[in-house]
Amino acid sequence: MEYLTETFIPYARILVPLLVKGLGITIYVSAAAFFLSVVLGALLAVIEHFQIKGLNQFVKVYVSYFRGTPLLIQLFIFYYGLPMVMDIMKNCPKTLALILCLALNAAAYISESIRGAIESIDQGQYEACLAFGLTYTQMMTKVILPQAAVAAIPPITNSCLDLIKMSSLGMTIGIQDIMGEAQLTAATYYKTFETYILAAAFYWALAAVLGRVQRMIEQKIGVAYRK
C-alpha cells in the first residue's frame, strides 16, 4: 500500500498526461495506416482473385515480402535506406514514413483476408445468381461481397489491432507516441516497471475499445445472414 501511495500514484500523475499526449499520435498513425491498408489490401485482393495478368505475380511477391520479413527491418529500410537512393524520400517526415510503412505491411495481410473471404463463399451462390439472371456486377455487389464482408471483418479487425501495437515501433525513429513518451520518461525517472505497466494499460484500453467496435459492426452487417 505504501508503494502505491508514495511511489506509483505520484509517478502516474506525471506520466499519464504524457501518455495521453502520445495517445493522440498513436491513434492518428494507426487510423491513417489502417485506412490506406484497407484500400490497398482490397486492390491487391481483387488483382489476385481475378488473376490479372502482369500484376498477379507482382502481388504475390509483394505479399510474400511483407509477410516474410520483420516490420522493424521494413521500417529501417523505408526510413533510413530509401533516402540514400531516392531523393524524394530525403525530406519524408518520420510520421508519414511510419504510416506508409505500416500501411504497406498491413495491406499484405488484409489482402489475404479479403481474398480468402471471397473464395470462402460457396460456389452454389454464384450459380444461383447466374440462374436468376443477375449480371456479374450485381452478383458481386449484392450477394458475394456482403457475405464476404462478414467473414473478413474479424481478421481485418485483428490487422487494425496489430497496427495499433506495431505503431509502437515508431519510437525507434523518434516518434513520440505512447511508447515513445514511455521510453523517454522511463529513461528520465528510472522507473521502467511503473512506466511500461501504465503504457500497457493504454494499449489494452485501445484494444478493448476496438473489440467493442468489432462486435457492433459484426452484429450490424451480419444480421441479414443469421439463421
C-alpha positions as CSV (number, residue, x, y, z in Angstrom):
1,M,0.0,0.0,0.0
2,E,2.9,2.3,0.8
3,Y,4.3,1.7,-2.6
4,L,1.1,2.7,-4.3
5,T,0.6,5.9,-2.3
6,E,4.2,7.1,-2.2
7,T,5.7,5.8,-5.5
8,F,3.2,4.6,-8.1
9,I,0.4,7.1,-7.8
10,P,2.7,10.2,-7.7
11,Y,4.6,8.9,-10.7
12,A,1.4,8.1,-12.5
13,R,0.3,11.7,-12.2
14,I,3.4,12.7,-14.0
15,L,3.3,10.0,-16.7
16,V,-0.4,9.7,-17.6
17,P,-0.6,13.2,-19.1
18,L,2.4,12.4,-21.3
19,L,0.9,9.1,-22.4
20,V,-2.4,10.9,-23.2
21,K,-0.4,13.2,-25.5
22,G,1.2,10.2,-27.1
23,L,-2.2,8.5,-27.4
24,G,-3.3,11.1,-29.9
25,I,-0.3,10.3,-32.1
26,T,-0.8,6.6,-31.8
27,I,-4.5,6.9,-32.8
28,Y,-3.6,9.2,-35.7
29,V,-0.9,6.9,-37.1
30,S,-2.9,3.7,-36.6
31,A,-6.1,5.2,-38.2
32,A,-4.3,6.6,-41.2
33,A,-2.3,3.4,-41.8
34,F,-5.5,1.3,-41.4
35,F,-7.4,3.3,-44.0
36,L,-4.6,3.1,-46.5
37,S,-4.0,-0.6,-45.9
38,V,-7.7,-1.5,-46.4
39,V,-7.8,0.4,-49.7
40,L,-4.6,-1.2,-50.9
41,G,-5.4,-4.6,-49.5
42,A,-8.7,-4.7,-51.3
43,L,-7.0,-3.7,-54.6
44,L,-4.4,-6.4,-54.1
45,A,-7.1,-9.0,-53.3
46,V,-9.0,-8.2,-56.4
47,I,-5.9,-8.5,-58.6
48,E,-5.0,-11.9,-57.1
49,H,-8.6,-13.2,-57.0
50,F,-9.2,-12.4,-60.7
51,Q,-5.6,-13.4,-61.7
52,I,-5.0,-10.2,-63.6
53,K,-2.1,-10.7,-66.0
54,G,1.1,-8.8,-65.4
55,L,0.0,-7.7,-61.9
56,N,-0.7,-11.1,-60.3
57,Q,2.9,-12.1,-60.0
58,F,3.8,-8.7,-58.6
59,V,1.2,-9.1,-55.9
60,K,2.4,-12.5,-54.9
61,V,6.0,-11.2,-54.5
62,Y,4.7,-8.1,-52.6
63,V,2.6,-10.2,-50.1
64,S,5.5,-12.7,-49.7
65,Y,8.0,-9.9,-48.9
66,F,5.9,-8.0,-46.4
67,R,4.6,-11.1,-44.6
68,G,8.0,-12.8,-44.6
69,T,10.3,-10.0,-43.2
70,P,10.2,-8.2,-39.8
71,L,8.4,-4.9,-39.8
72,L,11.3,-3.3,-37.9
73,I,13.6,-4.1,-40.9
74,Q,11.0,-2.8,-43.3
75,L,10.8,0.4,-41.3
76,F,14.5,0.9,-41.2
77,I,14.8,0.3,-45.0
78,F,12.0,2.7,-45.7
79,Y,13.1,5.5,-43.4
80,Y,16.9,5.1,-43.4
81,G,17.7,3.2,-46.6
82,L,15.4,4.6,-49.3
83,P,16.6,8.3,-48.7
84,M,20.1,7.1,-49.7
85,V,18.9,6.0,-53.2
86,M,15.8,8.1,-53.7
87,D,15.9,11.9,-53.4
88,I,12.2,12.2,-52.9
89,M,12.5,10.3,-49.6
90,K,15.1,12.6,-48.1
91,N,12.6,15.0,-46.8
92,C,9.9,12.5,-45.8
93,P,8.5,13.3,-42.3
94,K,9.1,10.5,-39.8
95,T,5.3,10.2,-39.1
96,L,4.5,9.9,-42.7
97,A,7.2,7.3,-43.2
98,L,5.8,5.2,-40.3
99,I,2.2,5.5,-41.6
100,L,3.2,4.4,-45.1
101,C,5.4,1.5,-43.9
102,L,2.6,0.2,-41.5
103,A,0.1,0.5,-44.3
104,L,2.2,-1.4,-46.8
105,N,2.8,-4.1,-44.3
106,A,-0.8,-4.5,-43.2
107,A,-2.1,-4.4,-46.7
108,A,-0.3,-7.7,-47.4
109,Y,-2.3,-9.4,-44.6
110,I,-5.6,-7.7,-45.3
111,S,-5.4,-8.7,-49.0
112,E,-5.2,-12.3,-48.0
113,S,-8.1,-11.9,-45.5
114,I,-10.3,-10.3,-48.2
115,R,-9.3,-12.8,-50.9
116,G,-9.9,-15.7,-48.5
117,A,-13.3,-14.3,-47.6
118,I,-14.3,-14.0,-51.2
119,E,-13.2,-17.5,-52.0
120,S,-14.9,-19.0,-49.0
121,I,-18.3,-18.2,-50.5
122,D,-19.9,-21.4,-51.7
123,Q,-19.9,-22.0,-55.5
124,G,-23.6,-22.5,-55.4
125,Q,-24.1,-18.8,-54.6
126,Y,-22.5,-17.9,-57.9
127,E,-24.6,-20.5,-59.8
128,A,-27.8,-19.3,-58.1
129,C,-27.1,-15.7,-59.1
130,L,-26.5,-16.6,-62.7
131,A,-29.6,-18.7,-62.7
132,F,-31.7,-15.7,-61.6
133,G,-30.2,-13.6,-64.4
134,L,-28.0,-11.3,-62.3
135,T,-25.1,-9.6,-64.0
136,Y,-21.6,-10.2,-62.7
137,T,-21.5,-6.8,-61.1
138,Q,-24.9,-7.3,-59.4
139,M,-23.8,-10.8,-58.2
140,M,-20.6,-9.4,-56.6
141,T,-22.1,-6.2,-55.1
142,K,-25.4,-7.6,-53.9
143,V,-24.6,-11.2,-53.0
144,I,-21.0,-12.2,-52.8
145,L,-19.2,-9.2,-51.3
146,P,-21.8,-8.6,-48.5
147,Q,-21.3,-12.2,-47.3
148,A,-17.5,-12.0,-47.8
149,A,-17.5,-8.8,-45.7
150,V,-18.9,-10.7,-42.7
151,A,-16.2,-13.3,-42.9
152,A,-13.5,-10.7,-43.4
153,I,-14.3,-8.4,-40.5
154,P,-12.6,-10.4,-37.7
155,P,-9.2,-10.8,-39.5
156,I,-9.3,-7.2,-40.7
157,T,-10.1,-6.0,-37.2
158,N,-7.1,-8.1,-36.0
159,S,-5.0,-6.3,-38.5
160,C,-6.1,-3.0,-37.1
161,L,-5.3,-4.1,-33.6
162,D,-1.8,-5.2,-34.9
163,L,-1.4,-1.8,-36.4
164,I,-2.0,-0.1,-33.1
165,K,0.6,-2.3,-31.4
166,M,3.1,-2.1,-34.2
167,S,2.9,1.7,-34.3
168,S,5.0,1.5,-31.1
169,L,8.0,0.8,-33.4
170,G,7.8,4.5,-34.2
171,M,9.9,5.1,-31.1
172,T,12.9,3.6,-33.0
173,I,12.8,6.6,-35.4
174,G,12.0,9.2,-32.8
175,I,8.2,9.4,-32.9
176,Q,6.7,10.4,-29.5
177,D,3.6,8.2,-29.4
178,I,2.6,6.2,-26.4
179,M,5.7,4.1,-26.5
180,G,8.0,7.0,-27.3
181,E,6.7,9.0,-24.4
182,A,7.0,6.0,-22.1
183,Q,10.6,5.2,-23.1
184,L,11.7,8.9,-22.7
185,T,10.0,9.2,-19.3
186,A,11.4,5.8,-18.1
187,A,14.9,7.0,-19.0
188,T,14.4,10.2,-17.2
189,Y,12.9,8.9,-13.9
190,Y,14.5,5.4,-13.9
191,K,11.1,3.8,-13.3
192,T,10.8,1.2,-16.0
193,F,8.3,-1.1,-14.3
194,E,5.8,1.6,-13.5
195,T,6.2,3.2,-16.9
196,Y,5.6,0.2,-19.0
197,I,2.7,-1.1,-16.8
198,L,0.9,2.2,-17.5
199,A,1.8,2.2,-21.2
200,A,0.5,-1.4,-21.5
201,A,-2.8,-0.3,-19.9
202,F,-3.2,2.4,-22.6
203,Y,-2.7,-0.2,-25.4
204,W,-5.0,-2.6,-23.6
205,A,-7.7,0.0,-23.4
206,L,-7.4,0.7,-27.1
207,A,-7.7,-3.0,-27.8
208,A,-10.8,-3.2,-25.6
209,V,-12.5,-0.3,-27.5
210,L,-11.6,-1.8,-30.8
211,G,-13.0,-5.2,-29.8
212,R,-16.3,-3.5,-28.9
213,V,-16.5,-1.7,-32.2
214,Q,-15.8,-5.0,-34.0
215,R,-18.7,-6.7,-32.3
216,M,-21.0,-3.8,-33.1
217,I,-20.0,-4.0,-36.8
218,E,-20.4,-7.7,-36.9
219,Q,-23.9,-7.5,-35.5
220,K,-25.0,-4.8,-37.9
221,I,-23.5,-6.4,-41.1
222,G,-24.2,-10.0,-40.2
223,V,-27.9,-9.6,-39.2
224,A,-29.1,-10.4,-42.7
225,Y,-27.2,-13.7,-42.7
226,R,-28.2,-15.1,-39.4
227,K,-30.0,-18.3,-39.4
